[in-house]
Every structure is written in C-alpha cells, then in structure tokens.
Amino acid sequence: VGGTVPPPPGLSDDVAATRKVLSKVLEYGKDILLLCHSYGGVVGSCAVEGLSTVEREKEGKRGGVKLVVYLSAFMIPKGKSLLDMLGGQHTSHSSTSVFATPSTFEPWANGIPCAYIFCTDDNALPFPTQKQMAEQLGTEPLTWRLTAGHCPFFSIPDQLLEVVQKAADGMS
C-alpha cells in the first residue's frame, strides 16, 4: 500500500514473502499460529497452502500451520478477489493487482483449523462484513469479539494478546 516504485508488489509477491518466513520457522519443525489482519487475511490464506501440520506429517515432517486466526481480516473464497468482495471499488494508493488478483486457497475448507477475532467498532472492515465472511468457518466457529476499531494492536494490545493466547492454548 502506498508504494512508489512501479509496478507495486501484488498478492503473489506478498504470498511469496509470507511463505518465505513460514518456511524458515518450519525448518525447526515448529507449529504455527498465523494471525492475519485485514488484507493479510488474503495473503495468509494463500500462503498456508500445503503447510498444514497434517500435510507436513504425511511428508514425514514435523510442525506446520496449526491454526489461522483472522483478525478483522478478509476471508475470500478461492477464485474471488478483494475487488469482488468490495463491489468493484478499490481504495487509493494501493496496488491494483492486490485488489484484482483472485485468492488461490481456502484454509478453512482444506483441513486447516481457523478462527476469527471480530473488531466490533471497525470502520474499515465493518462488523457485519466480518461476520458474513466468518460464516465460511461453519456452524460453530471459534471466534472472539473485541470492542475496538480496525487496529486493536494499537488501541487495546493487552486484550488482543489475551485473545491470541486463548487461540494458541486451543492449538494444543
């Protein structure tokens, strides 16, 4: 967002960068809770493909993505784009390709446990929209609600940390 060197990075660049970090952690056989915020929900969803603990165990490897937690984040069905979800309207000062590139993976539909942290006072990604996206998690999803705007890591970091710790405790 706000890049000045054309062409600005797109979704595939962000996914590749995220997978690079995940791969470094997985070299140590660690379990991962991936916390995805806002547009990061799209990036995280696509980045975890093939990296679940179940898939890695089948390959004889330890560790993997054990839980994806969406924090007031986009959960976009495979084949849809942010632009689709936003009704054809994109924000300014952002890479057009970020909005137009379709998502490539749905962790929630492919055996990777997922959860959602709602931010009820979010003006960037309204609470009703968050709830609608989280419906993809099934009938009894693991969710939490924070009374916060779009960036609870700034406004209520202690409460956010408490909720993320609860999610991590549930991974065991």
N, C-alpha and C positions, 0 to 999 in steps of 0.2 A: 504494500500500500504506500503510495506517495513516492515511488521510485522515480528517478530522473534519467536513468540510462536506458534508452530503448534497445530492444524491446524489454519491458519489465518481465520479471520472472512470472511464471504461471503455475497452475496447480501441479503439473508434473514435476517442476523444479522443487516445489515445496514438499511434495511427497518424497522425492529422492533425498532431500536433505534430512527429512524426518527418519526415513528408513536407515540412513547412514548412522544416525545417533542410536536408533534402536538396535542396529546390528552390533555396534560397539558394546552395548550393555549385554546383549545376548551372547557375546563371546565368553562371558563369565558365567553363563548358564543361569542368569537371574530371571525371576518372574517380574513382569512389568505391569503396573497400573498406569495407563496412559490417560492423562487429564487433558481434554480438548476443549478449548474455549472459542466461541464464535465461529469464524471461518475455519479455525483449526479443527472443527468437527469434521469438515470435509477432508482436510489433509490427513487427519488421524485415521479416519475410516479407510481411506485408500492405502495408507502406509502400512497398516497391520496385516494386509492380505498375506497369507502364508506364514505368519509369525506367531500364531496362537500356540499355547502350551501343548494342546492336543496334536496339532500338525507337526510341531517340532519333536514331540515324543515319538511319533510314528517314524521319524527320520533318525531316531536314536540320539536326539539332542536334548539337553536339559534346558529348562527355562522357556520363557515365551511370554507373549501378551496374555495376561490372565484376566484383565478387566479393562474395558474402555469406559471412561466416565465423561459424559458430555456436560459441560458447564455453560449453560446458556449458549448452546452451540447448535450449529446446523447439522442435522441428520438427514442426509439427502439420499433418496433411493438411487440405486445403481442406474445409470443411464440418464439421470436428471442432472441439471446444473443449478448453480446458485441463481442464475438468471431466470430459470424456470420457476424456482421457488419464490422469487421476488416479483413475479408477474411481468418480467421483461424490463424492469427498471434496475439500473445499477448505480452505485454511488460514484462520486467523482474522485479523481486522484487515485484510481486503482487500476490494476491490470485488467483489461477487458477479457483476456483469456481466463483469468481466475473465475470470472462470472460465467463464461460461456462453456468452459470445459466440463463435460459430464463426469459425475462420480463413477468410480470403477469398482467399488466394493461396498458391501453392507455387512459389517462385522456381526451385527445383531441377528442377521439371517443366515450366518455361516458358522455358528457354533462358538463365537467369542462372546462371553458374558459382557453385558453393557448396562450402564446405569445413567441416570440423568439428574443433574443438580439444576433446579429451576431458580431463576432470579426474578422474583415477582414484580419488581419495580423497574425492570429493564425497558428502556425506551428504544434501544437499538434493535433488539430482538424480543418483541412483546411476549409476555407470559402466555397468552392464548396460542401463539405460534409455537412456542416451546412445547406446550402440552400436546399440540397437534403432532409435532414431529416425534415426541416421545411415545406416542401411541404405537409406533413401529416396534417398540420393545415388548409388546404383548399385553396380556390382561393384568398381570401383577408385576409390573416393573419395579426395580429397585430405584427409588427416587428420594430426593430431599428437596425442601424449599428453603430458600434464603430470602429474607426481606432485604433486597439490595438491587442496585442498578446493574448495568452491564459488566462492571468490573469489581466484583466483590473482593478480589485480591488486593484492591486499594482501599475500599471502604470498610470492609469487615473481615480482614485477613484471619483473625483468630477463629471466627465462626466457620469460615471456609475450611481452614485447616482441620477443625474438628470433624466436619462432614467428610472430608477426603480421608481422614484417619479411619472413620467408620467404614468407608468403602474398602479401604486397604485391609481392615480387620476381617471383613467379609470374604476376602480372597482366600484366606487360609483353608 
